[in-house]
Amino acid sequence: KMWRRAWSLSAANGARSVFSPHFANTTTTTTTPLFTTTTTTVGSPFVLGGVRTKTKKTGGVTKNGRKASPNYDGIKVAHGQAIKSQHIIVRQSGTGLQPGHGVGRGKDHTLHSLIDGTVWIGPHPLRAERQVVSVIPDEVAAHRRRMQNTDYSQL
């Protein structure tokens, strides 16, 4: 229907568009002193038998785009291990693990320690379905170990 509309608009305005009768079958005769050539053109260079042909190459399959390296996501320092400041604890896509005390988050959601201490991974205090990664300072971790190893039944 679109080509009919274009045909009628071009005919009404007197313009010569691809769809106008001006591009219908044309015959061109070229005469030189040695010979005469007659060339017949059928329709427009863009229209073949009344059906418009494509003038732009289609998308196709790309041959590039396979040089992406792996992300190497995962937990780099486990629960209970010692860590130094500015070391990576977890590389992750998204916010699966939340940063807690002594932990910072990078723009790609990588969790890194802000202080020296021991890594603690546990449940979120308000949302049980979430996990929190914290770094406990060395002196607090040492105090906790002393308290856990104390036998209170002997007191």
C-alpha positions in Angstrom: 0.0 0.0 0.0 2.9 2.3 0.7 4.1 2.3 -2.9 0.6 3.1 -4.2 0.6 6.2 -1.9 4.1 7.3 -3.1 3.0 6.8 -6.7 -0.1 9.0 -6.2 1.9 11.7 -4.3 4.6 11.8 -6.9 2.0 12.0 -9.8 0.1 14.7 -8.0 3.2 16.8 -7.4 4.7 16.2 -10.8 7.8 14.9 -9.2 9.9 12.1 -10.6 10.3 9.6 -7.8 11.5 6.0 -7.9 7.9 5.0 -8.1 6.7 7.4 -10.8 6.0 6.3 -14.4 9.1 8.2 -15.5 11.2 5.2 -14.4 9.0 2.8 -16.3 10.5 0.9 -19.3 12.8 3.3 -21.2 14.7 2.9 -24.4 17.9 4.8 -25.1 19.5 4.9 -28.5 23.2 5.8 -28.9 24.5 6.6 -32.4 28.2 6.8 -33.2 29.8 7.0 -36.7 30.6 3.3 -36.7 27.5 1.7 -35.1 24.2 2.3 -33.4 23.4 0.9 -29.9 19.9 0.6 -28.4 19.5 0.0 -24.7 16.2 -0.8 -22.9 16.0 -0.3 -19.2 13.2 -2.0 -17.3 11.9 0.2 -14.5 14.0 2.0 -11.8 17.4 0.9 -10.8 15.9 0.3 -7.3 12.7 -1.4 -8.4 12.7 -4.8 -10.1 9.4 -5.9 -11.4 7.5 -3.6 -9.1 9.2 -4.9 -6.0 11.7 -2.6 -4.3 15.1 -4.1 -4.0 17.4 -3.6 -0.9 19.9 -0.7 -1.1 21.6 -1.5 2.2 23.5 -4.6 3.4 21.8 -6.5 6.1 23.4 -7.2 9.6 24.8 -10.7 9.2 27.1 -12.4 11.7 30.0 -10.6 13.3 33.5 -12.1 13.2 34.7 -10.1 16.2 33.8 -10.0 19.9 35.5 -13.2 21.2 38.5 -11.6 23.0 36.8 -11.1 26.3 38.8 -12.5 29.2 37.2 -14.4 32.1 36.3 -12.4 35.3 37.8 -14.8 37.8 34.9 -14.1 40.3 34.8 -15.7 43.6 35.9 -15.5 47.3 39.6 -14.8 47.4 40.0 -14.8 51.2 37.9 -17.3 53.2 36.2 -16.9 56.6 38.6 -16.7 59.5 41.7 -15.9 57.4 43.9 -12.9 58.1 43.9 -10.1 55.6 45.8 -6.8 55.1 44.3 -3.4 54.2 43.3 -2.9 50.6 43.4 -6.6 49.7 40.5 -8.1 47.7 38.2 -10.3 49.6 35.5 -11.2 47.0 35.2 -10.5 43.3 31.5 -10.7 42.3 29.0 -9.7 39.7 26.2 -7.9 41.4 25.6 -7.5 45.2 25.4 -11.1 46.3 27.6 -10.3 49.4 27.2 -7.0 51.2 30.1 -5.1 52.7 30.2 -4.9 56.5 32.5 -3.3 59.0 36.0 -2.6 57.6 35.0 -3.6 54.1 34.6 -1.4 51.0 32.9 -2.0 47.7 34.3 -1.0 44.3 32.3 0.1 41.3 32.3 -3.5 39.9 31.0 -4.7 43.4 34.4 -6.1 44.4 34.7 -6.2 48.2 38.1 -5.2 49.7 39.3 -4.7 53.2 39.8 -1.2 54.6 41.7 -2.4 57.7 44.1 -5.1 58.8 42.3 -8.0 60.5 40.4 -11.3 60.1 37.7 -11.9 57.5 34.2 -12.7 58.9 31.4 -13.9 56.6 28.0 -14.3 58.2 24.3 -13.5 57.9 23.1 -9.9 57.6 21.8 -8.6 61.0 18.5 -7.4 59.5 18.0 -9.6 56.4 18.7 -13.2 56.9 18.7 -14.0 53.2 21.7 -11.7 52.7 25.4 -12.4 53.6 27.7 -9.8 55.0 31.5 -9.7 54.7 33.3 -7.9 57.6 36.9 -7.5 58.7 37.4 -7.7 62.4 40.5 -5.9 63.7 43.4 -8.0 64.9 43.0 -7.1 68.6 39.2 -7.8 68.6 39.8 -11.2 66.8 42.5 -12.1 69.4 40.1 -11.2 72.2 37.3 -13.4 70.6 39.7 -16.3 70.3 40.7 -16.0 73.9 37.0 -15.9 75.0 36.2 -19.0 72.9 39.1 -21.0 74.3 38.2 -20.2 77.9 36.6 -23.0 79.8 33.9 -21.4 81.9 32.9 -24.6 83.6 36.2 -24.6 85.6 35.5 -21.2 87.1 
